[in-house]
Structure formats: C-alpha cells, structure tokens
Amino acid sequence: MAEPKASPEADPRDRVKELTRELFALAPSDAAAQIRCMRERGEVWYQLCDFRMAAQDFATAGKLAEEKKIPAEAARCLLRESSCWTEIGKPDDAKRTAAKALALGRDAPGSGVLEEALVRLGAVHRRVGDFRQAELCVSEAVDRLKRGKDRAATASAIHGLGLLYWEQGKHAGADAAERESLAIQKSLGNEYGVALSLTNLAATHFERGLYAESLRMAGEALEISRRLSLPRIEPIALTALGSNWADIGEFEQARRMNTDALGIHRRQGSKRSSAISLYNLGSEIALPAGRLDEAGRLLDEALTLARETQSPIHQAMVLTAQAELGLARKEPEGRVRMLAQQAIGLAREAAHTETLALAASVLMRCDVGGESARHAASALAAAASCTRPLVRIRVLLDVLDASARSKEIAAAIGPLSDLQARLDRDVSALDAGLGPEHAQTFRQKHPVGCRLALRKRG
C-alpha cells in the first residue's frame, strides 16, 4: 500500500476532525459508511504516526465488518491494526491480528486479502527472528501474486522478501528482490515504492562495503521522502546514510543523521527503529570516538527497547557492543564474558554471522590459553561468512594482534601468511567500495583505518 501523501496546505489533524464529525452524523444502520470513515481516520492517524489511535480505529472498523459478515474488509482492517502493533513494539498482538486476517482472507478468495495477510504475517515473523516461517509466508504470497495482475501488490511482496533476505545476511538475494521490486515500482510511477526499494538496496550495498553506491541510493530515497512528505521513509534513509558515514569515519555526519532518525522514530513511537538508532549512536559513533559514558547510556536504552520488541538480532548486536564497551572501560572480565556469551546465544538463534564473529573476538580477548584460541578460531570462521569487509578486517586485526601475544592462538589459527593474505584481499575490497574520495578519510579518522595505517607503517 502506498503511503498517504501529505498536502503541504492541509493539516492532517483537520481531516481527523472532519471524519469524526462525519462519523457522528452517520445513521447507526449505515455500517458500510461507518467502516469506511473509521478506516480513513485510522489511515490519517497512521500518517501522523499516532499508532495507538490508528490501531483503535482499525480494530473498531474490523469488528464491525466482521459482525456484518464482510470478511475481506474485516481482514484488511486487521492487517492495518497489525501494522500498528508492529510499530508500537507489540509483536504478539501484531501476530495475533495478522493470523486472524489470514484466516478471514481464506474465506474471501480473489480479493487479494489472503496475499496481503501472508506478507504481513511474514513481516511479523521476520521482526521476531522466525525467518523460516517468515519466508514460507512471503514466498507463498509472491508466488500467488505473480500469477495474478496486481503488479503493485506483487512489487510490495517482493520488497518484503528482499527485507527478509537482508536480515538473514542473504545480500545477493535481497539485492535481486529489491531490483525486481524497484523496476515494477518505476514502471507504475509509484515514487513511494521506489524510495522504499532504494532504502533496502542502499542497505544491501552497505553490507557489501559498496559505500559510494549506497550513499547515492540512500540520498535519492531521502530526497523523495522529503519532497513527497513521506515520514515512514525519511528516517530509514537517514539511518542508511548515517551507517555509511560511520564506516567511512565521518562520525559527526553520522551522528547528525542518526540523531535526526532517532528523533523521528521517537515521535512515531517506533521502539524497534529507535533501538536501531540508539545502537548506531552508541556502538558505531560514541564508542569509536572514546565517549564511553555516552556510549553506555545509549546502549543501555537500546537494549531495553530491543528486549521489549523481542528482537533477538538487535539484542545480540547491543550485547556485543556492551561487551566491547566493557573491554574499553576495563570492567571485570566475568561481566564482559557474560555479555559476549549472551550475544553469541542470540546471534546463533538468528543466524547472524556478523555478531557471532564480533562477540567471539571479544571472548578471545577475555580468555586465556586454549579457550582464547578456540574463540579466535570461531571468530575467524564466522567472519569468513560475513559480507561486510569492515567486519572481516576488524576480526582479522584482533586475531593477528592477539596471536602476537599468545602462542596458543598462533598455533590455532594456522599460518600467519594465510591470514595476512585474507587481510590484504579484504582491505582491497574495502578500498574499492570506499573509492578514492573516502579511502583517505577512513585511514585518518576511523579506528580500524588508523590500525591499518599503523600496521602498514610498522
């Protein structure tokens, strides 16, 4: 569904008042008009990011539609209600309403509701890390839609599949899905859909270290979102830009982008997205800059929100960053070890290799002897599966530095020449993705870039 476009002349809250007056004026027997009015008011509340008020209107409209035995309409209201619960951070309620919509959709064949419900239920499963169930739902929806004529719905479902692949680290699949969705959206002239696909393509390019392309795509998505007043897209584009600038080493630009995104997410009441912005500000900006107290506050809040929204991936990412922070603060090794072990458990559950590699690297630096060597081998194995060159380089540098201090690690990791060759390949890939305009900045400003520069001089 395309996001409602806000008119620069009209205040959406005035439309809420108009719809409320219209609703009170309707005859009690005119159920169809009541449902339409409540649904439209719910959409305006959603546009205003007041998700609780939107959920209330969608739920009331859905209940009335069900009472009047209009299953397709009831299902659509439930799907919009499910979207609200997702934004609020209540995945169980989101799953309950989407599952009910799916059941109603099976009673309304040919309406398109069944496919909408499959996509929505898949999105809910994706949010809580149940990727297998999510892929079953979304793949079924895509297969059904490709046999039909609703190209807009097909593009939206393919975008959902791209998001699912991206969160699993299947970046080639995500890229292919988003390019297919983008082509359809462009042919339909749907700029909202174009912007949405561009944000995810920016993310897949970022994960592969293709910074110049990622910045271009995220910048284009941001321009569309601001020109058309699309508050759902703007913070996603800002986050993508901020992640790129943080990896490059332009931390002040990254801080501004992520702070702006966090402000929007908070106004929208989106706990999950707020958790991501807080993590980015704490782990990718404050911690590398040595602002440890600030990093601690940001990561504590991010973990609280990640737990409230039941997101195993984001909990694992934050716990790993907290473990890194513990090392920087010289906290007791037992606490640091506990944080890293919790992160590894959650990362395994979500099959998130990047977090597995970084958390194992923390454990390697905490433990001694054989345990430390075992963690070094685990970190290297997980890093080899990561698509992001910067993560692979961080882990390789940590292991190489540790091997110089530990005979056990040196014996466990194999010939140093092999690791050095891996490092050289990853640095070349990173430099290619940075381009000449950003490679120098990276080596001057980013901690990993500074380590590489020192290593070259040494």
Order of alpha helices (4+ residues) and beta strands (2+ residues): alpha-alpha-alpha-alpha-alpha-alpha-alpha-alpha-alpha-alpha-alpha-alpha-alpha-alpha-alpha-alpha-alpha-alpha-alpha-alpha-alpha-alpha-alpha-alpha
